[in-house]
Amino acid sequence: MALLPLVTDEDASPEAQVLFKHCRVLLGRVANALRVAAHSPRVAQALVGFMVPALRQEITGVLPIRIKALAILKTSMLNGCAYCVGHNMALGHSIGFTDQQIEALEGDYRSGCFTPAEVAAIAWAEYLTERTYRAHPEAMPELKKHFNHAQIVEITMVSGFFNFWNRFTDSLQVELEPEHMVGRIKKSRTVDPEDYVAFMRDCWWRPEASGAEAAPAVQRGAAE
């Protein structure tokens, strides 16, 4: 059982309500981890503002979702985060990962199931997660054979973010949603940049606003 209660739709503050509304559009559902994060809705809003461009291809146009998903899964597997592995195995299957590839990702990912570019990205996620990158000076030259600087930044940010997100969800013992809810992550294989812009616009608040005094944009979003 989660160590903190989930913020329900009924109990959500105006700021959490607008967060939940946009999570359904951008991510296909309101995941339990975000219902926990919504206890601090302004932090959760900023978190999703980073999460969407880091984890999906359409906002920056820099890194294919397949590479992002490999980095996410490898990081989460190494950290033993069942919650994030459960979500992202569903996402991986939806973008074409086979059971053999997912098994290899957890074990010998150099066995021929992945392209050299994919192996380089997986290895970087592994070294970042285990903090062994200084012991593997060959990793960066290998990455640079396949990815430009912007892509390397995104691979690093994706794995770095999931090292944080794994710890957030695992330490607070956030429970994986029922299978039919987990499956809704498939709706977020692609995101509409206009939906992302609308989310960012709705989540701004007046500097003087505090507590129950929500910004006008938040009030509008909660009422829609």
Residue, then its C-alpha position, 0 to 999 in steps of 0.5 A: m500500500a502506498l505510504l501516502p494517499l492518492v489525491t482523488d478527483e474529488d479531493a483535488s485542489p484547483e491546481a491539481q484538477v488542471l494537472f489531472k485534466h491535462c494528464r488525461v490528454l497528454l499521458g492517457r490517464v492520471a497515474n497513481a504516482l502523479r496522484v501522489a505528487a499532486h499533494s504538491p500540485r505546483v511541483a507536480q505541474a512543473l514535473v509534468g512540464f519537464m516529463v513530457p518533452a523529455l520522454r516523448q519525441e514530438i515536443t523537441g523532435v530530437l530523439p526517437i521514442r524507441i531510444k527513450a523507451l529503452a533508456i527508461l526501461k533499462t534504468s527502471m530494471l536496474n533500480g528494481c522499480a516494478y511500478c515504472v517497469g510495469h508502465n514502460m513494458a506496456l509502452g515498449h510493447s506498444i511501440g514494437f518491443t518483442d518479449q525477447q528484446i525486453e528479456a535481453l534488455e534486462g540481461d545480455y542486451r549485447s546479444g544481437c537483439f538491438t542495433p549498435a546505436e540502441v546498445a550504446a544508448i542502453a549502455w549509457a543508461e546503465y553506466l549512469t544508473e550505476r554511476t560507473y560512467r568514469a570507469h567506462p571512458e569508451a561509452m561516450p565515443e561510442l554514443k557519439k558514433h550514433f547520436n548528436h549532442a542534443q540526442i546525447v543530452e536527451i538520453t542522459m536526461v531521460s535516464g537521469f529523470f527515471n533514476f529520480w522517478n524510480r526512487f520517488t515511486d518506489s520509496l513511497q510504495v506507489e502501487l501499479e494501477p490495474e492492467h486496463m489502466v496501465g494499458r492507457i499509457k499506449k495513448s501517449r506514444t505520441v503527443d500533440p505539441e498543441d496539447y502540451v502548449a495548452f498544459m503549460r499555459d494553464c499551469w501558470w499562476r499569479p506570483e501573489a496567488s497562494g493556497a486556495e487562491a488559484a490563478p485564473a488560468v487554473q480556474r478555467g482549466a478546472a471548470e472545463 
